[in-house]
Amino acid sequence: GNSVTQMEGPVTLSEEAFLTINCTYTATGYPSLFWYVQYPGEGLQLLLKATKADDKGSNKGFEATYRKETTSFHLEKGSVQVSDSAVYFCALSDTSTGNQFYFGTGTSLTVIP
Amino acid sequence: EAGVAQSPRYKIIEKRQSVAFWCNPISGHATLYWYQQILGQGPKLLIQFQNNGVVDDSQLPKDRFSAERLKGVDSTLKIQPAKLEDSAVYLCASSLAGQFYNEQFFGPGTRLTVL
């Protein structure tokens, strides 16, 4: 079946530190992969996506590369800011299941000045 | 462009009571989703509509949950009767069409507390 495994949180970093949030997946078809972000009190927003192997999604300084060989889609940012404090969700959508999304459990990030 | 609208934002009820949530998707979005997000977990799909038809409701607890999208625009999710374990945030999302690569746009959610 389809599933997403995300690294446990919470994660606390100092401003300008390097961020990695690990995400691995299991899929029966040919998935698209997504990172969504949820800021306090707000709904989920798409951060970036990749629709095929070796694609790199990027937005707001965040990057993630679709690695089929390791079934991974790790989120990275070179220098985090306080405003990046949020919960980050990795998700997949699989060709075999229409547009149903499977979400990870979320990783809470707090960036301290 | 207006986003996905949901109401109410918060609801507190006692177990065995009924509750209904409303969602208005982004204009022109044919696909509408309802998710349940329990604290500390990722969203779990309850039901997916394509226009006014149900595409997937395999994870909807049909003995107590129901949803409709009669005119293919806004949608209502109902719980009757509610149980303690239904306490969660109920998220509505929409997308242009049910393609696997399409972005889903989420509303702010309704936080339900069942006492």
Interface residues (C-beta under 8 A of the other chain):
Chain A: V4 Q6 P31 S32 F34 Y36 G41 E42 G43 L44 Q45 L46 K49 T51 F89 A91 S93 D94 T95 T97 G98 N99 Q100 F101 F103 G104 T105 G106
Chain B: G3 V4 T31 Y33 G40 Q41 G42 P43 K44 L45 Q48 V55 D56 L91 A93 S95 A97 G98 Q99 F100 Y101 N102 E103 Q104 F105 F106 G107 P108 G109
